[in-house]
Amino acid sequence: MSWIAQRLSGQRINIGSLSNANRFARAEPEINLIAFIDVLLVVLIFLMVSTTFTRYNELAITLPTASGSDASAKPQSITITVSRDGRYALNGKVIDRSQLAVSLSKLANPSAQTSLENSPQINIDADAKAPHQAVMRALEAARDANLPNIVFSSQGSK
């Protein structure tokens, strides 16, 4: 019987018996494993729900190998520059937009236009503020000159 229960019942307590009882009746500490397991399960469920699984949209391919030498001759390169106000330059020389397709046809090698590998590479360097229509006209001029190998130049991010 505890001290409080004895006090409430009106009984007198011997002080000497309390000191002996406390010395021998030490409560051992215990860990409540059920609550610990419950907390661990909740954390595990939270981690399972909040984890995102990545899906790979890439194809696993093995590239073929070739035992050939590098091409010694680089393909011809033609640069069309489009300025901010829509003006054109062909290989650094300012040109009128009406003469762009004709000049491209003259610069291109007529015998090389039959295949994509042999056709000259058209580099379109357009200003970031250039009108979209001006860039489309440069593309149309390359198409009219039968030049399919077109590349756009860009600037790397700073």
Beta strands, then each sheet from edge to edge (+ up, - down):
strand 1: 77-82
strand 2: 88-90
strand 3: 93-95
strand 4: 121-126
strand 5: 150-152
sheet 1: 3+ 2- 1+ 4+ 5+
end
